[in-house]
Amino acid sequence: MAADAPLAGVKVLDLSRVLAGPWATQLLADLGADVIKIERPVTGDDTRSWGPPYLQAEGAGAESAYFLSANRGKRSVCIDLTQTAGADLIRRLAQQSDVLIENFKVGGLERYGLDYASLARLNPRLIYCSITGFGQDGPYADRMGYDFVIQGLGGLMSVTGEPGGQPLKAGVALADIMTGLYASNAIMAALMARESTNLGQHIDMALLDVQVAVMANQALNYLAGGVSPRPLGNAHPNIVPYQSFHTADDDITIAAGNDGQFRALCHAIGRRDLTEDARFATNSGRVAHRADLTGVLQETLSLRGAEDVLVALARAGVPSGRINTMAQVFEDPQVLHRNLAIRSPHATLGDAPGVDCPIRMSSSPIGAVLGPPILGEHTRAVLTERLGLTEAAIDALFADKVVD
């Protein structure tokens, strides 16, 4: 990574696996941090086996698409932390690290002397981020937390799906992803705080906390109104019209976010009469008369093709678009222009597909130099570079299966 990357020089020790933790550390790597991913020998991160699909080059091991999606820019070191010698290696690495991130069960690392209290005594400047399902305390603290369960408990599934239909989870693990983003923000804030205190701190991230927090307007709709929101399909609880509609040949989205955009919509589709209806003059009125308005709009739009409607709406300045498959996403001219599909160097595949970091900064370079690592790819290099171990000492650790 370039020396002028935003987090250049920050050393991160990543003991997490699956998605929330790895998503956080992938972002830190994109921003220039040196991330060492600690994996258990033989199997490594659970997601290495989460497939198909897998990618494989001739004569090389298979890599799961899931693992590749969240582990760009890291160096993989295999250490068996259940062995005394393995835990000691991690302690030594932690002593020279700025950040450690882990997602073990509450108290799970204490038995190995790798909990925050133990490591803070060795490195008071260490920022230690724990990610769990429910946090470090409370009646659920000992439970395992999985994204699907958290989406249900945290309210997301109660507002997702068609009216009257079964509750649905989001199509990606949003509780994990959002927790990873909150965790990376918290870590960067702790790095800034350390500049004035010269001390690290413990960050307690819980998937359930994050899921409740990101319910945003839906949470406040309940807290302000006292009524639990219900699923509205693709419609918006607070804005009308803001949903998907059927045209003669395809589904599209329309997001008329204010009264001016609503009037422009009506003019663009030849329904100026709707702007003269007192029921629809304001957003509050349109929300109150949602079914009446959307019924008329649907009837009108179903008579025209999607492209015809979208061109008219674009000219009128009304936010709208197609509902793309992933194949169509990566063929979209704006996505192509922004170069979001990337290839990263990979030890066995030659290069690996990925989606670029979406952050664009005017002066600081963004983007990991390293591709996703193969299991244990950097064990020798890191133990030599960071801990100064000799080849003979590393050979002994391999022989004792402390490292792999």
N, C-alpha and C positions, 0 to 999 in steps of 0.2 A: 504494500500500500504506500502511496505517496506520502512523503514526510509532511506535507501541508494538508493532509486529510484532517477533518475535524477532530477525530479521536486518535490520531497518530500518537503512539507511545503508551496508550492505555492497554494494560494487560488484563485479559479476562480469562478466568478459569471456569469452564462450563461443565457442571456435573449434571445437567438436565438432559431429559430425553423426551421423545414424542413431539410435541408441538409448541406449547406455550413458551417454555424456556428456550428451545432452539430458535423460535421465531424472534425472540428478544435478542439473542446473541447473534443471529444472522444480520439483524439491523445494525448492531454495534460493529460487526465486521464490515458491513457496507460503509459505515462511517469512519473506518480506519483503525478500529481496535484490533489488537492481536489476540484472537480467540483460540484457546486450546480446549478442544472438546475431549473430555475424559469419558471413555467408553469401557464397558466391561469386556473382557476377552471373549473370543469365539463368536458371540452373537452381536455385541455392540448395541447401539440404540435400537429399541424395539421396532422403529419404523423401517429399518433396513430389510425387514421381512414382511412389511405390509404391502402386499401386491397380489396379483398383477395390477397394473403393468410394471414390468421390469425393463431396464435397458441393459444390453449385453453386447460387448464386442467379441469377435471370434477369439476363443481361447482364454477369455477373461471372465471374472465373476460377474454376477448379475447385480444391478443396483436398482432399488425400487424408486419409482417416480416420487413417492411420498417423501422418502428421505432426501432426495435431491432438491425437493421444493423448499426445505427449511434449513439447509446446512452449508450453504455457499460461504466461502471465505474463511473456513475454520481449518485448524490442524487437528487431526485425530491421534490421540494417545490412548492405548489400551492399558489400563491398570486395574488389578483386582484389589479394590479397596477393602475387601473383607479380610485380606491378609495384613498382618501387622506391618510388613515391609511396604505393602502397597499404600496403606493409609499414611505411612511416613512420607512416601514420595509426594502424595497430594498435599500434606502439610507443608512440605518444603516448597512446593510450587505456590501454595497459597501465601506463604510468607513474602514472596516477591511479586504478588499479583495486586492489582488495584480493585478488581471485582471478582467475586465468586457468585455463581448462580446455580441453584439446585432445586429439584422438585421431588425430593424424597418425602415420605410420610413425616408428619410432625414428630420430631425427636429421633427420626431414623438414623441420622448421622452422628448422634451423640455417642453411641457405643464405640465408634471408631475415632473419637476425638476430633471430628470434623464439623461439629456444630459451631454456631456463631460465637458463643462464649469462649470456646476453646481456641478458635483461630484468632479471635480479636486480641487475646492475650499475647499471641505471637506476632500479630500484625495489626496494631490499633488503627491503621489507616485503611484497613480492608472494608470494602462495601460488599455486604453479604445479602444477596436477594434470595428469599425462599418463596417458591410458588407452590401452593397447595390448592385443593378444591375449596376448602372452607376457612382457611386462615389458621393461625397458630393457637387460637383459643376459641372457646364457645362449645356448645353441645355437639356440633358436628365435626369438630376439629380432627377427630381420629378417623373419620370416614375417607374413603378414596373418592376423588372427584374426577369424573369424566365429562367431557364437553356436552354430550347428549343429555346426561342427567342434569347438568347445570343449566342448560337452556330451558329445561322443564321447570326446575325449581326457581329460576330467576325471572320467570314471566315471559320469556321470548316466545315459547311455543304457544302460549295462551292467546297471542295476537297474530300468529302466523298461520295462514291457511285460508280456505274459503269460509264464508259465513255458514254456520251450521255443520261444517265438516270437522274431521278429526284434527287435533292440534298437530302442527308440523314443526320440525326443526329446520333451521337454515341449511342450505345445501353445502356449506363449508362450516368448519368448526369455529364459529365466530367467538365463542367464549374463550377458547384457547388463543386465537389470533389477537383479540382485543387485550387479553391479559398480557400477552407478549409485548404489545405496543405500550401498555401502561407500565410494564416492568422496565422497558428500555428507557422510557421517559423518567421514571423514578431513579434509575441508576445514573442517568446524566445529571439529574438534579442533585443527587448525593455527591457526585464528583465536584459539582460547583460548590456545594456546601463545605466540602472538605478543604477547599481553598482557604476558607477563613477559620475553620476549626482545627484543621490538621488531623481530623479523626474521621474514620469511617462510621458506618451504622448498619443496622439490620433493617432490611426492607421486607415487609410481610405482605405478599400479594396473594389474594384469594380469587379463584375463578368466580365464585358466587358474588363476591363484592363487586367485581367488574361487570358481571352480567346485569346485576341490578342497576349499577351506575349508568350503563349504556342504554337502558330503556328510555332515557332522555324524556322526550315529550310524553311518551306513553305513561311513564312513572308519574310525571307531574299532572297528566290528565286525571289520574286516579287521586293523587294527593290533594289536588285542587277541587275536584268534583265529587270525590267519594264513590265513583262508579268504576268498576274494573273494565278496562277496554276489552273489546271482543275482536276476533279476526274479521278483517274486511277484504280479504283477498288481496288484490293489488291496489286497493283504494287507500287513501290517506285519511286518518281520523280527524284531521283539523283543516284540510284544504280540499276544495271541490271546484273543478274536476282535476284530479291528480291520480291517475290510474291507467291501467291498460284498457284498450278498446279493440274490438274486432273490426277489421276492414273487410272488403270483399275478398281479399286473398291472403291476408296475414294479420297478425296481432302487432299493435304498436303501443308505445307509451306516450301519454300527454300529461304535462305537468304545468298547468296554468296557476302560477303561484300568487297572482294578485289580480285585482279587478281589471287593470289594463290588459293583461295577458288574456283574461277571459274574453274581453270584448274583441281582441285581435283574433282569438280562436273562432268566435262566432262569425266574424266577417270573412275569415279565410275559408270556412266550410259552407258559406252561403246561408247562415242562420242568424242574420242581424236581428231578427225578431226576438231572439232570446235575450238580447241586451236591453230590450224594452219591457221585459217582464219583471215586475217589482220583486218577485220571489228570488230572482237571481242577481239582483243589482249589487249585492255585497257578498263577500265570502261567507259571512255568518248565515245569510239567507240561503246560500247555495248548500251549505252543510245541512241546514234544517230541511231543505227540500232536495236532498241528495238523489233519491230514487227517481223523482220526477225529471230532474235535469239530465242525469246520466242515461236514462231511458231514451230521451229525445236525441241526445248526442250519439248514442249507440245506433239508433235507427238511421240517422243521417250518414254516419261514417261507414256503415255496412254496405252502402251503395257505391262506394268509391274504392279504388285500389290503394294499397299502402303507399306506394311511391308517389302517387298523385297527391295524397293527403300530406305526406311528409314534406314534399317540396313546397306546397302551399303554406304549411305551418312555419317552415324555416324562413320563407320570405316575410311572413308576418311577425317573426320574432317570438314565436311560441315554442318553448322547450318541448321537444318530442324526439322519438327515435324508434329504431327497430329493436326487437328482442332477439339478440344474437345468441347462437350457439357458441361454444368455445372455438370451433373452427372458424366461424364468422368473425369472432372477436379478433383473432390473429390475422385476419385478412382485411380488417377495417383500416381505411386509409389514415385515420388519426393515430391508431395504435401502431401502424407501420411507421408513420412519421416520427413518433416518439421512441421508436426502437425498443419497445418493451420486451420483445422476445430476444433472448440473448443466448450465446454459447460460452461456457466457461471451461477452462482446461481441466481435464480429468485424467487420473493416472492410468486407468484401464480403458475408458471409453474414447480417449482422444480428446473429446470435449463433450460437455453435458448441456442439455437444454435447460433454460431457466427463464424466470421473469425478472426483469431488472428492478433495482431499487427505484421507487417512484419519486424519491427526493431529488430536486434539481436546485443546485446552489450556484450562484454567479461566480464565486471565486474558489471555493473549496472542492477538490475532486471527490466524487462519490462513486462507490462501486467496488466490490471485492475483486482482488487480483486472483485469488485462489478459487478454484471450483470446489464442489463438495468433495470431501476426502474419502478414500477407501478406508476400511477399518484398520486402525493402527498404522496408517501411512507415515505418521510423523513421530512415532514413539522414540526411535533412536535419536532423531535430530533434536527433539525437545529436551530429552534427558541429558544430552550432551551440552546443548546450548544454555539451558536454564539452570541445570544442577551441576554441570561440570563433571558428570560421571565419565569414567574411562570406558573404552570398549569392553574390557574384561569385566568391569562391574555390571555393565548392561547385559552382557552375555550371561552372567550369573543370574540376573533377574529373569531373563527369558527362560533359563533352565529350570528355575524354581516356579515358573508360571505366575510370577508376580506381575509381569507385563507380557504383552503380546504384540 
